[in-house]
Amino acid sequence: MFQSRLSPDKRVKEALYHLGVGITAMLANTCKGNKAVYTKHSKLLLRYPDSQKIWRYMTPDRFKSLIEKEALFFCRADRFDDKWEGIFPIKMIKKFGLDKHSFPSDDGKTYTSCEWHIQKEARSYLINCWHVNDSESFAMWKIYGRDHQDAIAIQSTIGRLKKCFNVINERIWIGEVDYIDFREWEPKNRFFNSDIPNTLKTFFLKWNYFVYENEIRAVINKSYEEHKSDKGILIKVELSELIEKIYISAVADPKTEKGITDILVKNGHSFPIHRSDLGIPLYM
């Protein structure tokens, strides 16, 4: 299958190219200058207008980190609680034999396409998730606020998310998550029904059990050898572009709003703060 004149590492890369694994940059528009920022990807779905509201729910310590470090956390794809993140659908693996053929690597080991993708590729894809909704979500408060009475929600828009990365030199892709049955979903070709290799699509698939999340995500492809992080990395953002409003839990302690204001003032920021309508006692 591979020409013997190629080095082992080059043979791996060539194999992955033909399997649609590892070549994604060619699908994106070329960035201008040194700032890659948000880059539209021709094979990622993003049907919402820039005005669409998006939400990120978090615990107080994560909010404090966001404000003080002016950075969003991008989690390694292989470090999510959902272990299907970035995994090929089962019928795709069987149809194209992605678990059958092995090829050598410079690390002295051999890998099938699946093994290479899980062990090598996934750790180089870093993800930041947002919930799409015109209003608050009770489920998101409970799950991602960790049922914490002082949980906080950042309300932004898709347009703001695109613009907030102007302070970095990274290429950021943003797209909608497709919710599928990993046992039954089957693409027509190795490139996720695209006409050219499309590894990135793997990281925009989730089990249909999570459809309530209605998620869009921002993704970075950064070599593990470069970031060397065990869980993920912080990506600098322009907070004035990102944040439209801040929401606090309906059951938050009265001191919570003051604490948030103090953190914002200390770091030179000012954003509208609203108390959630969810859980407020009626007729009081």
C-alpha positions as CSV (number, residue, x, y, z in Angstrom):
1,M,0.0,0.0,0.0
2,F,2.9,2.4,0.8
3,Q,6.0,3.0,-1.2
4,S,9.2,1.7,0.5
5,R,11.2,4.8,-0.3
6,L,9.2,6.8,2.2
7,S,10.3,7.0,5.8
8,P,8.0,5.4,8.4
9,D,6.7,8.7,9.5
10,K,6.0,9.9,6.0
11,R,4.2,6.6,5.3
12,V,2.0,7.2,8.3
13,K,1.1,10.7,7.1
14,E,0.5,9.6,3.5
15,A,-1.8,6.8,4.8
16,L,-3.7,9.2,7.0
17,Y,-4.1,11.6,4.1
18,H,-5.8,9.0,2.0
19,L,-8.0,8.0,4.9
20,G,-9.1,11.5,5.5
21,V,-7.3,11.8,8.8
22,G,-5.1,14.7,9.6
23,I,-5.5,17.1,6.7
24,T,-7.9,19.9,7.6
25,A,-6.1,23.2,7.1
26,M,-6.5,23.0,3.3
27,L,-10.3,23.2,3.9
28,A,-10.2,26.6,5.6
29,N,-9.8,30.0,4.1
30,T,-6.3,31.4,4.2
31,C,-5.8,33.8,7.1
32,K,-4.4,37.3,6.5
33,G,-1.4,38.6,8.4
34,N,-0.2,37.0,11.6
35,K,-3.6,36.8,13.3
36,A,-5.4,33.6,12.3
37,V,-8.5,34.3,14.5
38,Y,-11.8,32.9,13.5
39,T,-11.5,31.1,10.2
40,K,-14.6,30.0,8.2
41,H,-14.4,26.3,7.4
42,S,-16.1,25.2,4.1
43,K,-17.2,21.8,5.6
44,L,-18.5,22.9,9.0
45,L,-22.1,23.8,9.4
46,L,-22.9,27.2,11.0
47,R,-26.4,28.2,10.1
48,Y,-27.0,30.7,12.8
49,P,-26.7,34.5,12.3
50,D,-24.0,36.4,14.1
51,S,-26.7,37.9,16.3
52,Q,-27.7,34.5,17.8
53,K,-27.3,34.3,21.5
54,I,-25.0,31.7,23.0
55,W,-24.3,30.8,26.6
56,R,-21.5,29.4,28.7
57,Y,-22.5,28.2,32.2
58,M,-19.8,27.9,34.9
59,T,-18.8,27.8,38.5
60,P,-17.5,30.9,40.4
61,D,-13.9,29.8,40.2
62,R,-14.0,29.3,36.5
63,F,-15.6,32.7,36.1
64,K,-12.9,34.3,38.2
65,S,-10.3,32.6,36.0
66,L,-11.9,33.9,32.8
67,I,-11.9,37.5,34.0
68,E,-8.5,37.5,35.6
69,K,-6.7,35.6,32.9
70,E,-8.8,37.0,30.0
71,A,-8.8,33.5,28.5
72,L,-11.2,30.7,27.6
73,F,-10.3,27.2,28.4
74,F,-10.0,24.8,25.5
75,C,-10.2,21.2,26.6
76,R,-8.3,18.4,24.8
77,A,-10.8,16.3,22.9
78,D,-9.6,13.1,24.7
79,R,-10.2,14.6,28.1
80,F,-14.0,15.1,28.0
81,D,-16.2,13.0,30.3
82,D,-17.9,11.8,27.0
83,K,-15.3,9.2,25.8
84,W,-16.9,9.3,22.3
85,E,-15.6,12.7,21.6
86,G,-13.6,12.7,18.4
87,I,-14.2,8.9,17.8
88,F,-15.1,7.6,14.4
89,P,-18.7,6.2,14.1
90,I,-18.7,2.4,14.3
91,K,-20.1,1.7,10.8
92,M,-17.5,4.1,9.4
93,I,-14.7,2.1,11.0
94,K,-16.0,-1.2,9.7
95,K,-16.9,0.1,6.2
96,F,-13.4,1.5,5.5
97,G,-11.3,-0.9,7.7
98,L,-10.0,1.9,9.9
99,D,-9.1,-0.6,12.6
100,K,-7.5,-3.2,10.2
101,H,-4.4,-1.9,8.6
102,S,-1.4,-0.8,10.7
103,F,1.5,1.4,9.7
104,P,4.7,2.3,11.6
105,S,5.6,5.6,13.2
106,D,8.8,7.3,14.3
107,D,8.0,6.5,17.9
108,G,8.8,2.8,17.1
109,K,5.1,1.7,17.3
110,T,2.6,0.7,14.7
111,Y,-0.9,2.2,14.6
112,T,-4.2,1.5,12.8
113,S,-6.0,4.6,11.6
114,C,-8.3,4.4,14.7
115,E,-5.4,4.1,17.1
116,W,-3.5,6.9,15.5
117,H,-6.6,9.2,15.6
118,I,-7.4,8.4,19.3
119,Q,-3.9,8.4,20.6
120,K,-2.2,11.1,18.5
121,E,-4.8,13.3,16.8
122,A,-7.4,13.8,19.5
123,R,-4.9,15.3,22.0
124,S,-4.0,17.9,19.4
125,Y,-7.7,19.1,19.0
126,L,-8.8,21.6,21.7
127,I,-12.4,22.5,22.2
128,N,-14.5,25.3,23.8
129,C,-18.2,24.7,24.0
130,W,-21.3,27.0,24.0
131,H,-25.0,26.5,24.3
132,V,-27.2,28.0,21.6
133,N,-30.5,29.4,23.0
134,D,-32.5,32.7,22.9
135,S,-33.0,32.4,26.6
136,E,-31.6,30.7,29.7
137,S,-31.6,26.9,30.1
138,F,-32.6,25.2,33.4
139,A,-30.7,22.1,32.4
140,M,-27.5,24.0,31.6
141,W,-27.7,25.8,35.0
142,K,-27.9,22.5,36.8
143,I,-25.3,20.6,34.8
144,Y,-22.6,23.1,34.0
145,G,-23.1,25.3,37.0
146,R,-22.6,22.1,38.9
147,D,-25.8,22.9,40.8
148,H,-23.9,25.6,42.6
149,Q,-26.1,28.4,44.1
150,D,-23.5,30.9,43.0
151,A,-23.2,29.6,39.4
152,I,-22.7,32.1,36.6
153,A,-23.7,32.3,33.0
154,I,-21.9,34.3,30.3
155,Q,-24.2,35.4,27.5
156,S,-22.6,36.2,24.2
157,T,-23.4,35.9,20.5
158,I,-21.9,34.0,17.7
159,G,-20.6,37.2,16.2
160,R,-19.0,38.2,19.5
161,L,-17.3,34.8,19.8
162,K,-15.9,35.1,16.3
163,K,-14.4,38.5,17.1
164,C,-13.1,37.9,20.6
165,F,-10.1,35.9,19.3
166,N,-8.5,38.8,17.6
167,V,-5.8,39.0,20.2
168,I,-4.1,35.7,19.4
169,N,-2.2,34.0,16.6
170,E,-4.3,30.9,16.3
171,R,-6.7,29.6,13.7
172,I,-10.1,29.1,15.3
173,W,-12.9,27.1,13.7
174,I,-16.5,27.5,14.9
175,G,-19.3,25.1,13.9
176,E,-22.5,23.4,15.0
177,V,-22.4,19.9,16.6
178,D,-24.1,17.1,14.7
179,Y,-25.9,14.7,17.0
180,I,-25.8,11.1,15.7
181,D,-26.2,7.5,16.6
182,F,-22.6,6.3,16.6
183,R,-23.8,2.7,16.0
184,E,-25.9,3.5,12.9
185,W,-24.5,6.7,11.3
186,E,-22.6,5.8,8.1
187,P,-20.9,8.2,5.7
188,K,-20.7,7.6,2.0
189,N,-16.9,8.0,2.0
190,R,-13.9,8.3,4.3
191,F,-14.1,12.0,4.3
192,F,-17.5,12.3,6.1
193,N,-19.4,12.8,2.8
194,S,-17.0,15.5,1.7
195,D,-14.9,15.5,-1.5
196,I,-11.6,16.1,0.3
197,P,-10.1,15.0,3.6
198,N,-12.0,16.3,6.6
199,T,-10.6,15.2,10.0
200,L,-12.1,18.2,11.7
201,K,-15.6,16.9,11.3
202,T,-14.9,14.1,13.7
203,F,-14.7,16.7,16.5
204,F,-18.2,18.1,15.7
205,L,-20.0,14.8,16.2
206,K,-21.7,13.8,19.5
207,W,-24.2,11.1,20.6
208,N,-27.8,12.1,20.0
209,Y,-28.2,11.7,23.8
210,F,-26.7,15.1,24.1
211,V,-29.0,16.9,21.7
212,Y,-30.4,19.0,24.5
213,E,-27.1,20.8,24.7
214,N,-27.7,22.4,21.3
215,E,-24.0,23.1,21.0
216,I,-21.7,25.1,18.9
217,R,-18.0,24.8,19.6
218,A,-14.8,26.6,18.8
219,V,-11.9,24.3,18.0
220,I,-8.1,24.7,17.6
221,N,-5.7,22.2,16.1
222,K,-2.5,22.6,18.0
223,S,0.2,19.9,18.0
224,Y,0.5,18.2,21.4
225,E,4.2,18.4,21.0
226,E,3.7,22.2,21.1
227,H,1.2,22.6,23.9
228,K,2.2,19.6,26.1
229,S,-0.9,20.1,28.3
230,D,-2.5,17.3,30.3
231,K,-6.1,18.6,30.1
232,G,-6.2,21.7,27.8
233,I,-5.0,25.2,27.3
234,L,-6.1,28.8,27.9
235,I,-6.7,30.9,24.8
236,K,-6.5,34.7,25.2
237,V,-9.7,36.6,24.3
238,E,-10.9,40.1,24.2
239,L,-13.5,40.1,27.0
240,S,-15.2,43.4,25.8
241,E,-15.9,41.6,22.6
242,L,-16.9,38.3,24.1
243,I,-19.2,39.2,27.0
244,E,-22.6,40.8,26.4
245,K,-24.2,40.1,29.7
246,I,-23.5,38.2,32.9
247,Y,-26.2,36.2,34.6
248,I,-26.2,35.0,38.2
249,S,-28.2,32.1,39.7
250,A,-31.7,33.0,40.9
251,V,-30.8,31.5,44.3
252,A,-27.4,33.2,44.5
253,D,-26.4,34.7,47.8
254,P,-26.9,38.5,47.9
255,K,-23.2,39.0,48.2
256,T,-22.6,37.1,44.9
257,E,-23.4,40.1,42.7
258,K,-21.1,42.4,44.7
259,G,-18.3,39.8,44.4
260,I,-18.7,39.6,40.7
261,T,-18.7,43.4,40.4
262,D,-15.5,43.6,42.5
263,I,-13.7,41.1,40.3
264,L,-14.8,43.0,37.2
265,V,-13.7,46.4,38.6
266,K,-10.4,45.0,39.9
267,N,-9.6,43.8,36.3
268,G,-10.9,46.9,34.6
269,H,-14.2,45.6,33.2
270,S,-17.8,46.5,33.4
271,F,-20.7,44.3,32.1
272,P,-24.4,44.2,32.8
273,I,-25.3,41.7,35.6
274,H,-28.7,40.1,35.7
275,R,-30.3,37.7,38.1
276,S,-31.8,34.6,36.5
277,D,-35.6,34.4,36.4
278,L,-35.4,30.6,36.9
279,G,-36.3,29.6,40.5
280,I,-37.4,33.0,41.7
281,P,-40.3,32.6,44.2
282,L,-43.6,33.8,42.7
283,Y,-46.0,36.2,44.4
284,M,-43.3,37.6,46.7
